[in-house]
Amino acid sequence: MTTAADPPHAAPTATSGTPDVAAAVSAARSAQPAWDALGFAGRRKALQAWCALILRRSDELVDLIRAETGKTADDARLEVILAAHHLRWTAAHAARVLGPRRVSPGLLMFPHAVTVAHRPLGVVGVIGPWNYPAFIPVGPVSAALAGGNTVVLKPSELTPRTGEWLAATLAEVTGGIRVLHVVTGDGAAGEALCRAAVDKISFTGSSATARRVMAACADRLTPVVIEGGGKDAMIVAADADLDAAADAAVWAAMTNAGQTCVGLERVYAVDTVADRFLDLVTERAAALRVGDGPDADLGRIVLPRQLDVIAAQVRDALARGARAVLGGPQSITPPYVAPIVLADVPEDAAAVTEETFGPVLVVNRVTSVAEAVERANASDYGLGASVFTRDRGRGRGVAARLRAGMVSVNAVIAFAGMPAVPFGGVGDSGFGRVHGPDGLREFTRTQAITSQRFRPPMQPTSFRRRPGTMPTLVRLVRTLYGR
């Protein structure tokens, strides 16, 4: 399905209807036992081969991502690098994280041996976004596959061919086992996948759409992992390295034309350094180039209606007394938006409270780091955040007080480049985790198996127990735990 956001040379793709979704889920279900039977070693070999193939053909994938999203070449290259990096980690560590492990039965149950393992759910549905059409889906797809599941992927209707490319390349290395199926289309296809007989849904997108996903999954009690929107904040302390903080702020706010769920949208700078920090940010942001040329720093805004959201937020902020330090409504020349830096924006303005998803950065001054934490936490979102201070211990302490799923100290979005680090948020930013051990476990069911090794000296769980068994057991427990 094509939209107005597709570039002129983007080829149309067929749209999957409800019967197609059901057929894809059925095919994935049929393939799952054979995929699971490969074991961790067999699946690791296949996923590592997929990673190697993606890297060998990375130029092809970069071109495809650029064609569908309008990203700059470097933004697309970074996306492919991150996808491969995470895929490789997931393949290498699944056995350690998900394999059977011995667990102590405790003193009262010492005659038993216990193992805990993580079994595959079966078929996992993944609904991917358009802003990172390769990197973001690869997280849940690879975790689900590594755990022995098969997957049905519904990419965004704006980036269907990237999803199809991922499935086709994986099929090249899995031979006769087709473990990743793709269904395409708009929200109707996504709803059909939610209502299909899948065992879990992983969704990445807006918080509003996440609510509709959960409602569709409710009929079958299908569990979900939600990665919703964000309104990420940076705190700049009085002792921060301002050059580093400004450089990081501009990149985090403007990379991928601001279309990043963990992109920076708010900065709270302590007033003693706020003016200098704002000058540095403005200088760096003003130097960025916008367009589709090889030297561009910012590409286009993919979703046409997002241009209206960006314009409305900027106009609202200015009407409420904010200052346009760089750019303004005139910076919006569809399909592009040049960098916009706003200062002194009221905290109840939409530019502070609602996700912008464009190259707009709000910089507000605060009297202290404590006030910055309070303002940063006064949001319905809670995805990522960052803290800049020369005192790293203090930075970690500030990070611990932030209501966010992930925080970087003296860096921005560092967690996204670390495959072992769980990724996810709280509040309107969602729940559940992808990446790392937590992300692997999300797509499995935990199973405990106990095995009695020898007959216990006392048998309290029998109606044939001796009269003195329970009083003896009470005395034992009091001795062990009653002090």
N, C-alpha and C positions, 0 to 999 in steps of 0.2 A: 504494500500500500504506500503510495507516495503522498506527500503533502507539500504545502507551499514552502516548507523549510528545506526540502531536498534541493541540491544543486541541479542545474539543468541537465548534467550528464549522468545523473543517477538513474540506473535502470529500475523500472517498476518491479515489484515482487508480488507474488500471489498472496492473498490474504487467507488465513486459515479460519474456517468456520468451526462450529461446535463439533460436528462429526469428525473433522480432521484432528481436533484436539483429543477427542476420545480415542481415535485410532493411534495417535502418537503415544498416548499414555499406555494403551494396550500393548503396543510394540515394545515400549520400554519395560513394561512388566514382564513380557516374555523373555527379554534378554537378561533380566536381572540375575536369575539363578546362575547362569553361566559366568557372568561377570564376577559375582560374589565367589564362585568356586575357584577363581584364579588365586584367591588369597591375597594377602598384603604384598607379597613379593611380586606376584604376577601383575597386580594393578600398578605397583610402583614402576615396574619396567615399562608398562604401556604409557603411563603419565609422563615419565621422564622422556620417552621417545616423542611424545606430543610436544613437550617443552622444546626439545631440540629442533623439531620440525618447525614450530612457530618461529624460532630464532633464525633458522636457515631462510625462511620466507618472510622475514620481518619487514622487508621493504614493501612487499605485496600487501601485508596487513596495514602498514602505515598509510599507504596510498588509499586503501579502502576506507579506513577510519577518516582520513581527511576528506574524501569524497562525500561521505555521509554526514559529517559534522562541521566541516569547515575549519577544523583545528589547524594551527600552525604545524609545520613539520616536526619541530622539536617537542611540542605538546603530544603529538601522536607517538613519537619515538619513546618518550618517557612512559606513556601508557603501556606500550608493548613491553618495555623493559620490566615494569612493575608486574605485569601479568605473568611473564616468564619467571620472575624471581619468586613470586608467591606460589606458582604452580610447582616449581621445583621443591620448595620447602614442604609443601603439603604432601607430595609424593614420598619424600624422604622420611617424614616423621609420622605418618599415619599409623604404622605398626606399633611404634613406641607408645603413642598416645591412646590408641584404641584397642590394642591387643590385650589378652587376658592378663590380669595381675593378681597376685596373692594379697589377701586382706586378713588381718588378725581377727579371729572370732571373739576375742575378749576372754577374760578369765572364766566367766560363768559358762561359756560355751566352748571351752578348750578342746573337747573331743572332736570338734568339727574342723575341717579344712574349708576355706572359702576362696573362691575366685570371682572376680568382677570383670566383665567384658562388655564391649560395645558392639552391638549387632546392627546391621543395616536396617533402615526403615522400609526400603523397597524402592519406590519411585518418588523422586523429589522434583517439584516444579519450581523453576527459577524465573522470576519476572525481572528483566534487566532494564536499566535506564539508557538514555541516549547520550548523556554527557561523557561517560567513559564506557563505551559499548563493548570493549574487550576486557579491560582490567577488572571492572566491578563484577560482571558475571563469572569470570574465571574463579573468583574466590569461593562462592558457594558451589559452583559446578565441580571444581576440583576436590573440595572437601567431601561433597556427597559421593563422588566417584571413588575417592580413596577409601571411603568407608564401606564400599560394596554396593552402593545404590546405583541405579540408572537415573537419568535426568531428562526432563522435558524443559527446554528453554524457550521462553517467549521474550525475544528482544523488543526494544521499543520499535514502534512503527516507523520511526525516523531513521533507525539504523538496523534494518533487518539483515542486510547482506553481511555485516560483521558477524552477527550471530550464526548465520549459515556457513560462513567461512570457518568459524571455530569448530562447528560440528563436522564439516567435511574433512578438515585436517585431522581431527581426532579419529574419524572413521578410517583414515589411511593407516593408522598404526594399530587399531584394534582388530583389524581383519574382519572376520565374519560376525563379530559381536558389535552391534550398533548400540552404543550406550548413551549417546547424546542425541536427542531428537529436537528439532526446532519447529515451533509453530509461530506464525507471523500474524500481524494485525494490530488493531487498536485495543481500546479497553474491553471490547466485547470478547476478544480472544483471551485476554487476561482473566476476565471473569469466568469464561468457560474452563480455563485451566484450574482456577480456584475451586470450581464446583465439580471438577472431574475427580476420578478415584486416585488422587495422589496422596502420599503419606505425609508430606510437609510442603509448605510454600516458603520460598525465600523471596522477599520483595525489596526492591530499592527504588525509591521515587519520592514524590511529595507526601507530606503527612496527610493531606486531604485524600489522596488516592489510597494511602495505606488504610484509612478507615473503611473505604469501600472494599478493599481486599479482605480485611478481617470479617466484614459482614458476609461476604460471599463464602468465606471459609467456615463460617459458623454453622451452616447447615449440616456439614459432615464432621464438625468438631476437628477440622484439619488444623494442626498447629502451624504457626507462622513465625518467621524471623522477619522483623521489620527494620529497615534502615531508612528513616524518613529524612526530612530536611534538617537544616541547621542554621544557626545565627551565631557563628563562632566569634568569640571575643579574644582579644589580646590585651594583656595588662603590661604596661611599661612603667617600671619602678623608677625612682629618682636616680638610682645608681646603675641603670641599664646602659649597655653599650648602644648608644643611639644610632650609630651608623649601621650596626648589625640589625637592630630592631627595625629600622626604617626599610632596609633592604628586604628583610624577611616579610614585613607587612605588605609591601608593594607586590612581591611575588605571590604571596598567599591570597591576596585580594584579586589580583589581575590575571593569574595564570588560567589558561583555558577560557579566557574572556570572562572570568569570574563565575563560570558555570561548574563549580565544584562544591559538593555537599559539605566538605570540611574546609571550604575556602573561608578566608577571613572577611568578616563584614563589619565588625565593631572593634575599635581600639579605645581603651581607657588609659590615658597617660597622666601620670602625676603632674600637677600644675607647674612644678619647678622646672620640668624638662619638656612640657607639652609644646611650647612654641618652637623650640629647636627641632623636636621630633617631627612636628607638622611641616616645617620647612624642608626637612630632608625627604620626607614622604612625597611632598609635592614636586620637588626637583626630580626625583627618580620616576614618578608616575608620568610626569610631563614628557619625559624622554621616550616613552614607549610608542611604538608604531602599530597602527591598526590597518588591517586589510587582508588580502589573500596572496600578497607577494611573498617571495622567498625571504625577505628581510622583516616580515611582520612579526610583532610580538603577541598581538591579540588577533584572533580570528573572529568569525561572525557569531552572532547570537543564534543558536540553532532553532529555538522555538519562537515563532513570530510573535505570539501573544505575550511573551516575556518582555518584549520591548515596551509594551504598554504598561506592564507592572513596574519596570525600571523607571520609566518616565513619570508615572504617577507618584512613586515614592520620592523621587527627587523634587518634583513640584510641591508635594505636601511638606517636605522638610523645609524648603525655602520659604513657603508660606507661613510656617511656624517660627521663623526667625533664624534658621540655620544659615551658615555662610558657605557658599560654594567657593572653596579655596582653589579648586581646579575643575574646569569644565562646568557642566550644568545641563539643562534640557537640550541645548544646542549640540551636545556631544553625541546625541542619538541620531544616527544617520543610517537607517535600516539597510542591510542587516547587521550593521556594526554599531558598537558603542565605544567611544573613546573613554579613557580613565576619568573617573569623577571622584573628587575628594571633598567631603562635606565636613564641616566643623560646627561645634556647638549645636548639635541636633537635639531637640527635646526627647527625653526618654520614652515618651508615649507616641512619638512619630512612627509611621509605618517603616521608615528606613532603619529604625532601631528594633522594632518588635517583630517585623515580618521578614521572611527570607526574600532577598533581592535577586540572587542568582544572576548577577551581572557585575561588571567591573566598577563597582561603587564602594567606596570605603568611608565609613563614618569614624571620625576621630573626635572624641570628647575628653575634656580635662576633668580630673578628679583631685580631691585634696589629699588622698592617701590610697595606699594599696587596699586597705580595708574597704574603703568606699568602692574601689574598682571591683573587688570581689562581689560586693553586694549588688552592684549594677549588672555585672556579668551574669550573675545567677538569677536576676529578675527577668527570666525569659521562659517561655513555654518549651523552648528547645534546649537540648543538652547533648550536643554531639562532640565537638572538639573545642580546644582552647589552647592558648599559649601564654607564657609568662617570661618576661625579660628582666633579669636582674643579674648583677655580677656575683651575688651571693647564691650559689646553686642550692645550698641547704635551705635557705629562705625560699628560693623558687619552688623547691619540692613541697615545702610547707604550704605555700600559697596554692599550688596545684591541687593539693589534697582537699582544700576548702572549696574548690570549684565544682559545681554540679555539671559535670561533663564526663562522657565515657572515656575520653582520652585527652591528655594534656602534654604539650611539649614545653620544656624549659630551655630558653635561649635558642629556640629553633621553631619552625612552623611545620605542621603536618608530618613531622618526622615519623610518627607512629604508622602512617600509611605505607612507608617503605620498609617496614619490619615485618616479615611474614609470621614471626612467632608472637606478635602482639595482637590481642583481640581487638576487633574494630566494631563499634556500635555505640549507641547513645542511650539517653533516658528521656522521659517526657515525650513531647511531640517528635523527638528524633528517633523514637522507636525502642525496641527491646530485642534481646538475643544478640548473638555475636557471630561474625564471620572472621576468618583468619585465626591463626594460632591454634593451640590445643582446644580452646573453647569453641572455635569455629568448626573444628573436626567433630567434636562431640555433639554439636547442634543437630547433625544429620544422622544420628544413631540412636538406638534405644539401649539403655543400660540394663544388663542382665546379671544378677548375682546367682551363683550356684554354690550351695553348701553340700558337703559330703562328710558324713559321720565316719571317723576313722576307727573308733573303738567304742565299746559300750561304756557309758559314763558311770561313775560310782554311785551317783544319785540320778533318779529319773523323775524329775518333777512334772514332765509333760506326759504323764500316763495316769490313768485311773487306777492302775495297779501299784502305784508308788507306795512305799512304806509309810507308816504313820508318822515317823519322825523326820521325813524328808523335808517338808516345808519349814518347820521350825529351825532345822539345821541350816537350811538355805538362808533364812532370815538372819540368823546369827552371822553367817558368813558375809552377807552383804553389809551388815552393820559394821563388821570388822574392817571390811575393805573401804567402804565409802562413807561411814557415819561420823567421821571425825572432821 
